[in-house]
Amino acid sequence: MCRGLKPPATLNRTLTRYRLRFFLRSTKSDHASLAFFNNRGVAIAVPLPPTPWHLSINYELQAVPEGKEHGLKILEYKHRLHRTSSIDDEAEVRFEYVSPDIDPDFPYSRHHVQFHRDARSASSDFSLSKLHIPTGDVTIEHVIRFLIADLDVPPLTEQWEAELQASEERSREWRG
């Protein structure tokens, strides 16, 4: 359960100046989305210059009563790396979670990573895009580290590792 969840400032201190925004489905709903949106309110993948990568993040959240307050429960998340700003284009890499609340009969690993259908594979009948490789919980901090360390996206600050460590500690507190 996330208490006092704020869009991760770590993202804005390490990778991008674009801000994640909450979107409430209706005024009476206990569900909300957290993502990057353009000026028309459409979810997008934001550029990570000077690389060819774009990052899309989408959280589906539910407000859960906790005494006199509410906590936020993560129902689903999608951290996706694209070659374009359109989230409709197939992601090159995607880290996802599907909770039992979203799909109680989900047959795959709830926390998983998947790759673009054209990713190199072991044989012609083996497709990485069809697999739901188990990963455990993938936080945005893990994705930031992957982008900087593996895909050479330059961090916005030389203190990016300290920023990630502090943010990872806050994430552990939220998750209990």
Secondary structure, DSSP 4 states (H G I P E B T S, - for coil): -BSS----HHHHHHT-S---EEEES-TT-SEEEEE-B-TTS-B-PEE-TTSS-EEEEEEEEEEEEETTEEEEEEEEEEEEEESSS-TTSPPSEEEEEE-TTT-TT--S-SEEEEE-TTS--SSTT--GGG--EE-S---HHHHHHHHHHTS-PPPSSTTHHHHHHHHHHHHHHHH-
